[in-house]
Amino acid sequence: MPLLRILTCVTNAGGVGPGHTALWVDNTVYSFERMLSANGWLVQNFSTYVNNDQNKNRPVIAQTLNSGVTAQTVLDSLRAEADEWFEQYSGSNVCSQRASANLDTGASNGFDPKGYDTPFGVYWHAWNKSYVGSERCVWQVRGSNHDSKAAKLLADYQFNESDCDYSW
């Protein structure tokens, strides 16, 4: 059984904004962010993804999902959408809604992909549906726009900076 996690990148890469949602299955990250590609999906090794400059410079929260979400079903859905020939994804082209739509395929009590258009919404909806088994915050490099990132981390996700590890 694959291990499925929601990755919530706190703030946009520049230090402000709503952030980003991606799905992490085993050692692969599925991130809907490539707007000029055939299908929008970036599929990348986890280590490469979290260690790129934009992600290591902002807090990233990993929510490990429990058995309320069938990871294999979500993975099958992600693979179908991320296939380079799959150009007709249905619905929004927002990262958090694409993640929600794929989570909905394997969620025992649904995931309502229509209502969550921010990473904040996806993060809290996973908690509200009792799908989260555990979570972890990592903030590797605490440099530019530090204060705004720390403020958003606390206000939106209830993590203090001291709650975040420096490495995965």
N, C-alpha and C positions, 0 to 999 in steps of 0.2 A: 504494500500500500504506500503510495507516495506521501510525502510530508508536505502539507500546503500551508503557506503563510501569506498574509497580507503585509506588504511593505508600504508604510506611509512616510513619505519624505516631507518633513515639516518645512514649510515655506517653498517658494519657487527657488531655482538655483541661485538667483541674485540676492536672496535673503528676505524677500517680502512676497506676498501673494499666498494663494491657498495651498500650494504644495503639489504633491504628485502621489498617485496610487499605482502600485504595480503588484503583481502576484509572483510569489517565489515558490516553485515546486521542486523539491529535492535540491539540485544544484543549478537550476535554471530560473532566470527571471524573465517574465513576460510583462513588458511595459508598453502600453499604448501611447507612443510619443513621436512616431515617425510620420508626420503628416504628409510628407512628400513621397512616401513609399507606396507600393501597390496596395498595402493593406493596413498600414499604420503601426504594426507591431515591431518592436525591437525585442529580439529573443537573444539573451546573452547569459554567459556564465555568471553565477552569483558574485564571485570575487571581483571580476572585471566590472560589474555593474556598481557595486557598492564602493569600489575604490576609485571610480572616476572622479575628477575634480569637483563636479557639481554635487555629487552625493556624499563624498567624504567631508565636505564643508558645511553640511547641514545635518540636523538630527534626523535619524531614520528609525522608525518604530517597526518592529517585526511582531505581528500577532500570529502565533501558531494556532491553527484552527483545530478543533476537536472533531470527534466522529459525527457530529451533527452536519458536517459537510463532507460529502464523499469526494475525496481528493482525486481519485481516478476519473470520475465523471467530469470534474472541472478541468483536469488536465486534457482529457479528450476534446473538450470544447475549445480550450485554448489552442491546442495543436491544429484543430480544424480552422479556426479563425486566423492563426498566424501563418498558415501555409501560404507560400508566396503567390499561389494562384487564387487564393480566396480574396476577392476584391469587393464583395457585396456584404459587408457586415451590416447588421440591422441596428438601427437606433443611432444614438449620439456618437460623436467622435471625441468625447471627453474621457480622459483616462479613468476617472473614477466610475463613470457609468459603464465603460467597457469591462472593467474589473467586476463590477456588480452583476452585470449580465452573465458573465461566466461563472461567478459564484452561485448565482441563482440556479444554474443547471444542476448543481450537486447539493444544494442546501435543503435539508429535510423539511424546513418550515419556510422556504423561499428566502429571497434576498432583496426583493423589490428593486430591480435595476432602474426603474423610471424615476425614483424619488431622490437619488443620491448623486448629486453632481459636483461634490467636493470631496477631497480626501478626508476631511473632518467628518462628513456624513457617513462615509463608508466605515471609518474607524469606529465610530460610536454605534452604528447599526450592527456591526459584528458583535459588540458587547451586548447590546439590547436584545439580540436574538440568542444570546448564550452560546455563541459559536467559538468563543476564544478560550483556548486551554491555557495559554500563557502568553506573555509578551516581554519584549526586551527593547530597550532604546540604546542606540549607539550614535555617538557624535564624535567622529574621529579627529577633526581639525576645527578648533574653535577660534576662527579668525575674523574676517570681515563681517560686518552686520551682526556681530555676536549678540548684542543686546536685543535686537528685534527678533532674532531666532529664539533666544531664551525666553522672551516674553510670550511668543506664540506657543512654544512648547508647554509652558505652564498654563496659559489661559485656555488653550484649546484641548490639550491632551493630559493635563494635570501631572506632568512630569517636571520635576526640578532638574536643573542642569546636572546636579550631583547624582541623579538617578541614572544617567547615561554613561555607558562604558565608552572607552576610547578605541576599542577594536572588536571585531567580530570573532 
